[in-house]
Amino acid sequence: MWEISITQQIISFLYAVAVGVVWAVCADVFRAENKVFRFSAGVVFLIDVANYLIFAFITFMLLMARCNGEIRGFILVGEALGFFIYRITLSRFIVRFFVKIISFFKVVNGNLNKAFQRFGAFLELKQGKVLKKIEKIVKKGKVQRKNS
């Protein structure tokens, strides 16, 4: 059996707490996106499943790196502790912050889309005028060739 010292266990536990906090922050980013964009239940389900799979993989990698692949209870407890401490302390503020940021970018994106649509319509109008002028020049050239 592979043994780890108390110091290594404490460091591993702190890594696990950090992973739990990162997991909670990622969940809050998704919660903020959901508040702004109002995803359907199917999309929410798929993103939740993807989130769980990603963090299961991260937990597996943490266990491989710190505990030689052995499942240690303190790692799982550390992740849960980091997740829940973050959720009861900072989560409310972080979600509000992300909602504001995502809403800002949503508005900017909408304004950029409108600007590009207007610019595209302008170019289309100008292109039509230029093509009509070219068509007139070509027709004049054909008429002059027939006459000569």
DRENMIVEX-556938 format. One record per atom (N, C-alpha, C): residue number from 1; residue in three letters; atom name; x, y, z. Coordinates in steps of 0.05 Angstrom, whole numbers, always signed. Example, Ala and Ser with C-alpha at 12.3 -4.5 7.8 and 13.67 -1.06 7.14 Angstrom:
n/res/atom/c1/c2/c3
1/ALA/N/+264/-114/+156
1/ALA/CA/+246/-90/+156
1/ALA/C/+264/-66/+156
2/SER/N/+257/-45/+142
2/SER/CA/+273/-21/+143
2/SER/C/+258/+1/+157
% end
This chain:
n/res/atom/c1/c2/c3
1/MET/N/+17/-24/+0
1/MET/CA/+0/+0/+0
1/MET/C/+18/+25/+0
2/TRP/N/+9/+44/-16
2/TRP/CA/+24/+68/-19
2/TRP/C/+16/+88/+3
3/GLU/N/+36/+99/+17
3/GLU/CA/+29/+117/+39
3/GLU/C/+37/+145/+33
4/ILE/N/+22/+164/+44
4/ILE/CA/+28/+192/+41
4/ILE/C/+31/+204/+69
5/SER/N/+50/+222/+70
5/SER/CA/+54/+235/+96
5/SER/C/+31/+254/+103
6/ILE/N/+30/+263/+127
6/ILE/CA/+9/+282/+136
6/ILE/C/+11/+307/+120
7/THR/N/+35/+317/+115
7/THR/CA/+39/+341/+100
7/THR/C/+28/+338/+72
8/GLN/N/+34/+316/+59
8/GLN/CA/+23/+312/+32
8/GLN/C/-7/+309/+32
9/GLN/N/-18/+298/+54
9/GLN/CA/-47/+295/+56
9/GLN/C/-60/+323/+59
10/ILE/N/-48/+340/+75
10/ILE/CA/-58/+367/+78
10/ILE/C/-57/+383/+52
11/ILE/N/-34/+380/+38
11/ILE/CA/-32/+394/+12
11/ILE/C/-53/+383/-8
12/SER/N/-56/+357/-8
12/SER/CA/-76/+345/-25
12/SER/C/-104/+354/-18
13/PHE/N/-110/+356/+8
13/PHE/CA/-136/+366/+17
13/PHE/C/-140/+395/+7
14/LEU/N/-120/+411/+9
14/LEU/CA/-122/+439/+0
14/LEU/C/-126/+441/-30
15/TYR/N/-113/+423/-45
15/TYR/CA/-118/+422/-74
15/TYR/C/-147/+414/-79
16/ALA/N/-157/+395/-64
16/ALA/CA/-185/+386/-67
16/ALA/C/-204/+409/-61
17/VAL/N/-198/+424/-40
17/VAL/CA/-215/+447/-34
17/VAL/C/-215/+467/-57
18/ALA/N/-192/+472/-68
18/ALA/CA/-189/+490/-91
18/ALA/C/-205/+479/-115
19/VAL/N/-204/+453/-120
19/VAL/CA/-220/+441/-142
19/VAL/C/-249/+445/-137
20/GLY/N/-258/+442/-112
20/GLY/CA/-286/+446/-105
20/GLY/C/-295/+475/-110
21/VAL/N/-277/+494/-103
21/VAL/CA/-284/+522/-108
21/VAL/C/-285/+528/-138
22/VAL/N/-266/+517/-153
22/VAL/CA/-267/+522/-182
22/VAL/C/-292/+509/-194
23/TRP/N/-300/+486/-185
23/TRP/CA/-325/+473/-194
23/TRP/C/-349/+491/-189
24/ALA/N/-350/+502/-165
24/ALA/CA/-372/+520/-158
24/ALA/C/-372/+545/-175
25/VAL/N/-349/+557/-180
25/VAL/CA/-347/+581/-197
25/VAL/C/-357/+574/-225
26/CYS/N/-349/+551/-236
26/CYS/CA/-358/+543/-262
26/CYS/C/-389/+539/-262
27/ALA/N/-399/+528/-241
27/ALA/CA/-428/+524/-239
27/ALA/C/-442/+552/-238
28/ASP/N/-430/+571/-224
28/ASP/CA/-441/+598/-222
28/ASP/C/-441/+612/-249
29/VAL/N/-420/+608/-265
29/VAL/CA/-419/+620/-291
29/VAL/C/-442/+609/-308
30/PHE/N/-446/+584/-306
30/PHE/CA/-469/+572/-321
30/PHE/C/-496/+582/-310
31/ARG/N/-498/+585/-284
31/ARG/CA/-523/+596/-273
31/ARG/C/-528/+624/-283
32/ALA/N/-507/+640/-285
32/ALA/CA/-510/+668/-295
32/ALA/C/-518/+667/-324
33/GLU/N/-505/+650/-340
33/GLU/CA/-513/+648/-368
33/GLU/C/-542/+640/-371
34/ASN/N/-550/+621/-354
34/ASN/CA/-578/+612/-355
34/ASN/C/-597/+634/-348
35/LYS/N/-590/+652/-329
35/LYS/CA/-607/+674/-322
35/LYS/C/-609/+694/-345
36/VAL/N/-588/+698/-360
36/VAL/CA/-588/+717/-382
36/VAL/C/-602/+705/-407
37/PHE/N/-595/+681/-414
37/PHE/CA/-604/+669/-439
37/PHE/C/-628/+651/-437
38/ARG/N/-635/+642/-413
38/ARG/CA/-658/+625/-408
38/ARG/C/-658/+600/-426
39/PHE/N/-639/+582/-420
39/PHE/CA/-636/+557/-435
39/PHE/C/-660/+539/-430
40/SER/N/-665/+521/-448
40/SER/CA/-686/+501/-444
40/SER/C/-677/+480/-424
41/ALA/N/-696/+465/-414
41/ALA/CA/-689/+444/-394
41/ALA/C/-670/+423/-406
42/GLY/N/-672/+417/-431
42/GLY/CA/-654/+397/-444
42/GLY/C/-626/+407/-445
43/VAL/N/-622/+433/-452
43/VAL/CA/-596/+444/-453
43/VAL/C/-583/+445/-425
44/VAL/N/-599/+453/-405
44/VAL/CA/-589/+454/-377
44/VAL/C/-580/+426/-369
45/PHE/N/-596/+406/-375
45/PHE/CA/-589/+379/-368
45/PHE/C/-563/+371/-381
46/LEU/N/-559/+376/-407
46/LEU/CA/-535/+368/-421
46/LEU/C/-510/+383/-410
47/ILE/N/-513/+408/-404
47/ILE/CA/-491/+423/-393
47/ILE/C/-484/+413/-365
48/ASP/N/-504/+407/-349
48/ASP/CA/-499/+396/-322
48/ASP/C/-484/+369/-324
49/VAL/N/-493/+352/-342
49/VAL/CA/-479/+326/-345
49/VAL/C/-450/+330/-354
50/ALA/N/-446/+349/-373
50/ALA/CA/-419/+355/-382
50/ALA/C/-402/+365/-359
51/ASN/N/-414/+383/-343
51/ASN/CA/-400/+394/-320
51/ASN/C/-392/+372/-300
52/TYR/N/-410/+354/-294
52/TYR/CA/-403/+332/-276
52/TYR/C/-382/+314/-287
53/LEU/N/-383/+308/-313
53/LEU/CA/-363/+291/-325
53/LEU/C/-336/+304/-325
54/ILE/N/-335/+330/-331
54/ILE/CA/-309/+344/-331
54/ILE/C/-297/+344/-303
55/PHE/N/-313/+349/-282
55/PHE/CA/-302/+350/-256
55/PHE/C/-297/+322/-244
56/ALA/N/-311/+302/-254
56/ALA/CA/-304/+274/-246
56/ALA/C/-276/+268/-257
57/PHE/N/-271/+276/-282
57/PHE/CA/-245/+272/-294
57/PHE/C/-223/+287/-278
58/ILE/N/-229/+312/-271
58/ILE/CA/-210/+328/-256
58/ILE/C/-204/+315/-229
59/THR/N/-225/+305/-216
59/THR/CA/-222/+291/-190
59/THR/C/-205/+266/-194
60/PHE/N/-210/+251/-215
60/PHE/CA/-194/+228/-222
60/PHE/C/-165/+235/-225
61/MET/N/-160/+257/-240
61/MET/CA/-132/+265/-245
61/MET/C/-119/+274/-218
62/LEU/N/-134/+288/-201
62/LEU/CA/-124/+296/-175
62/LEU/C/-116/+271/-159
63/LEU/N/-134/+251/-159
63/LEU/CA/-128/+226/-144
63/LEU/C/-104/+212/-156
64/MET/N/-101/+213/-182
64/MET/CA/-78/+200/-194
64/MET/C/-52/+215/-187
65/ALA/N/-53/+241/-187
65/ALA/CA/-29/+257/-182
65/ALA/C/-21/+257/-153
66/ARG/N/-41/+259/-135
66/ARG/CA/-34/+262/-107
66/ARG/C/-36/+237/-90
67/CYS/N/-52/+217/-99
67/CYS/CA/-57/+193/-82
67/CYS/C/-51/+167/-97
68/ASN/N/-36/+169/-119
68/ASN/CA/-30/+145/-135
68/ASN/C/-55/+130/-144
69/GLY/N/-76/+145/-149
69/GLY/CA/-101/+133/-159
69/GLY/C/-119/+122/-138
70/GLU/N/-111/+121/-114
70/GLU/CA/-128/+110/-92
70/GLU/C/-149/+131/-85
71/ILE/N/-174/+121/-81
71/ILE/CA/-195/+139/-73
71/ILE/C/-192/+145/-44
72/ARG/N/-188/+170/-37
72/ARG/CA/-185/+178/-9
72/ARG/C/-208/+196/-2
73/GLY/N/-220/+190/+21
73/GLY/CA/-244/+205/+30
73/GLY/C/-238/+234/+34
74/PHE/N/-215/+241/+43
74/PHE/CA/-209/+269/+49
74/PHE/C/-208/+285/+23
75/ILE/N/-202/+273/+0
75/ILE/CA/-203/+287/-25
75/ILE/C/-232/+294/-32
76/LEU/N/-249/+275/-30
76/LEU/CA/-277/+279/-36
76/LEU/C/-290/+299/-17
77/VAL/N/-283/+297/+9
77/VAL/CA/-293/+316/+29
77/VAL/C/-282/+344/+23
78/GLY/N/-257/+346/+16
78/GLY/CA/-245/+372/+9
78/GLY/C/-259/+385/-14
79/GLU/N/-265/+370/-35
79/GLU/CA/-279/+382/-58
79/GLU/C/-307/+391/-49
80/ALA/N/-321/+374/-35
80/ALA/CA/-348/+382/-26
80/ALA/C/-347/+406/-7
81/LEU/N/-327/+407/+10
81/LEU/CA/-324/+429/+29
81/LEU/C/-318/+455/+14
82/GLY/N/-300/+454/-5
82/GLY/CA/-294/+478/-21
82/GLY/C/-318/+487/-37
83/PHE/N/-333/+469/-48
83/PHE/CA/-357/+475/-64
83/PHE/C/-377/+489/-46
84/PHE/N/-384/+477/-23
84/PHE/CA/-405/+488/-6
84/PHE/C/-397/+513/+9
85/ILE/N/-372/+516/+17
85/ILE/CA/-364/+541/+30
85/ILE/C/-366/+564/+10
86/TYR/N/-357/+559/-14
86/TYR/CA/-360/+580/-35
86/TYR/C/-389/+586/-39
87/ARG/N/-406/+566/-42
87/ARG/CA/-434/+570/-48
87/ARG/C/-448/+586/-26
88/ILE/N/-441/+582/-1
88/ILE/CA/-455/+597/+20
88/ILE/C/-442/+625/+26
89/THR/N/-419/+630/+15
89/THR/CA/-406/+656/+20
89/THR/C/-406/+674/-4
90/LEU/N/-393/+667/-25
90/LEU/CA/-388/+685/-48
90/LEU/C/-407/+681/-71
91/SER/N/-420/+659/-73
91/SER/CA/-435/+652/-97
91/SER/C/-455/+674/-105
92/ARG/N/-470/+684/-87
92/ARG/CA/-491/+704/-93
92/ARG/C/-478/+728/-107
93/PHE/N/-456/+738/-97
93/PHE/CA/-443/+761/-109
93/PHE/C/-431/+755/-136
94/ILE/N/-418/+732/-138
94/ILE/CA/-405/+725/-163
94/ILE/C/-426/+721/-185
95/VAL/N/-449/+709/-179
95/VAL/CA/-470/+705/-199
95/VAL/C/-480/+732/-209
96/ARG/N/-485/+750/-190
96/ARG/CA/-493/+778/-198
96/ARG/C/-473/+791/-216
97/PHE/N/-447/+788/-209
97/PHE/CA/-426/+799/-225
97/PHE/C/-425/+788/-253
98/PHE/N/-427/+761/-255
98/PHE/CA/-427/+748/-281
98/PHE/C/-452/+755/-297
99/VAL/N/-475/+757/-284
99/VAL/CA/-499/+765/-299
99/VAL/C/-495/+792/-311
100/LYS/N/-483/+811/-297
100/LYS/CA/-479/+838/-308
100/LYS/C/-459/+837/-331
101/ILE/N/-438/+822/-328
101/ILE/CA/-418/+820/-349
101/ILE/C/-430/+806/-374
102/ILE/N/-444/+784/-370
102/ILE/CA/-456/+770/-393
102/ILE/C/-477/+787/-406
103/SER/N/-493/+801/-390
103/SER/CA/-513/+819/-402
103/SER/C/-500/+842/-418
104/PHE/N/-478/+853/-408
104/PHE/CA/-464/+874/-422
104/PHE/C/-455/+863/-449
105/PHE/N/-442/+840/-449
105/PHE/CA/-432/+829/-474
105/PHE/C/-455/+821/-493
106/LYS/N/-478/+813/-482
106/LYS/CA/-501/+807/-499
106/LYS/C/-511/+832/-513
107/VAL/N/-511/+855/-498
107/VAL/CA/-520/+880/-510
107/VAL/C/-499/+889/-531
108/VAL/N/-474/+887/-525
108/VAL/CA/-453/+895/-544
108/VAL/C/-454/+878/-569
109/ASN/N/-458/+852/-565
109/ASN/CA/-461/+834/-588
109/ASN/C/-485/+841/-605
110/GLY/N/-508/+847/-592
110/GLY/CA/-531/+855/-607
110/GLY/C/-527/+881/-623
111/ASN/N/-513/+900/-610
111/ASN/CA/-507/+925/-624
111/ASN/C/-488/+921/-647
112/LEU/N/-468/+904/-643
112/LEU/CA/-450/+898/-665
112/LEU/C/-464/+884/-688
113/ASN/N/-482/+866/-681
113/ASN/CA/-497/+852/-702
113/ASN/C/-513/+872/-718
114/LYS/N/-527/+891/-704
114/LYS/CA/-542/+911/-718
114/LYS/C/-524/+928/-736
115/ALA/N/-501/+936/-726
115/ALA/CA/-483/+953/-741
115/ALA/C/-473/+938/-766
116/PHE/N/-466/+913/-763
116/PHE/CA/-457/+897/-786
116/PHE/C/-480/+893/-806
117/GLN/N/-504/+889/-797
117/GLN/CA/-527/+887/-815
117/GLN/C/-531/+912/-831
118/ARG/N/-529/+935/-817
118/ARG/CA/-533/+961/-831
118/ARG/C/-510/+965/-851
119/PHE/N/-486/+959/-842
119/PHE/CA/-463/+962/-860
119/PHE/C/-466/+943/-885
120/GLY/N/-475/+919/-880
120/GLY/CA/-479/+900/-902
120/GLY/C/-501/+910/-921
121/ALA/N/-523/+922/-910
121/ALA/CA/-544/+933/-927
121/ALA/C/-533/+957/-943
122/PHE/N/-516/+973/-930
122/PHE/CA/-504/+996/-944
122/PHE/C/-487/+986/-967
123/LEU/N/-470/+966/-962
123/LEU/CA/-453/+955/-983
123/LEU/C/-469/+943/-1005
124/GLU/N/-490/+930/-998
124/GLU/CA/-508/+918/-1018
124/GLU/C/-520/+939/-1036
125/LEU/N/-529/+961/-1024
125/LEU/CA/-540/+983/-1039
125/LEU/C/-519/+996/-1057
126/LYS/N/-496/+1001/-1046
126/LYS/CA/-474/+1012/-1063
126/LYS/C/-466/+993/-1085
127/GLN/N/-465/+967/-1079
127/GLN/CA/-458/+947/-1099
127/GLN/C/-478/+948/-1121
128/GLY/N/-504/+950/-1114
128/GLY/CA/-525/+951/-1135
128/GLY/C/-521/+975/-1153
129/LYS/N/-515/+998/-1141
129/LYS/CA/-511/+1022/-1157
129/LYS/C/-486/+1020/-1175
130/VAL/N/-465/+1009/-1164
130/VAL/CA/-440/+1005/-1180
130/VAL/C/-446/+986/-1203
131/LEU/N/-460/+964/-1197
131/LEU/CA/-466/+945/-1218
131/LEU/C/-483/+957/-1240
132/LYS/N/-502/+974/-1233
132/LYS/CA/-519/+987/-1253
132/LYS/C/-502/+1005/-1271
133/LYS/N/-483/+1020/-1258
133/LYS/CA/-465/+1037/-1274
133/LYS/C/-448/+1021/-1293
134/ILE/N/-437/+998/-1283
134/ILE/CA/-421/+981/-1300
134/ILE/C/-438/+970/-1323
135/GLU/N/-463/+963/-1316
135/GLU/CA/-480/+952/-1337
135/GLU/C/-486/+973/-1359
136/LYS/N/-490/+998/-1351
136/LYS/CA/-494/+1020/-1370
136/LYS/C/-470/+1024/-1388
137/ILE/N/-446/+1023/-1375
137/ILE/CA/-421/+1027/-1390
137/ILE/C/-417/+1004/-1410
138/VAL/N/-423/+980/-1402
138/VAL/CA/-420/+956/-1419
138/VAL/C/-440/+959/-1443
139/LYS/N/-465/+967/-1437
139/LYS/CA/-485/+969/-1458
139/LYS/C/-477/+991/-1478
140/LYS/N/-466/+1013/-1468
140/LYS/CA/-457/+1035/-1486
140/LYS/C/-434/+1025/-1503
141/GLY/N/-417/+1009/-1492
141/GLY/CA/-394/+998/-1507
141/GLY/C/-404/+979/-1529
142/LYS/N/-424/+963/-1523
142/LYS/CA/-435/+945/-1544
142/LYS/C/-449/+961/-1566
143/VAL/N/-464/+982/-1558
143/VAL/CA/-477/+999/-1578
143/VAL/C/-457/+1012/-1596
144/GLN/N/-435/+1022/-1585
144/GLN/CA/-415/+1036/-1600
144/GLN/C/-400/+1017/-1619
145/ARG/N/-396/+992/-1610
145/ARG/CA/-383/+972/-1627
145/ARG/C/-401/+965/-1651
146/LYS/N/-427/+963/-1646
146/LYS/CA/-445/+957/-1668
146/LYS/C/-446/+979/-1688
147/ASN/N/-445/+1004/-1679
147/ASN/CA/-446/+1027/-1697
147/ASN/C/-419/+1031/-1712
148/SER/N/-397/+1021/-1702
148/SER/CA/-372/+1026/-1716
148/SER/C/-365/+1005/-1736
% end
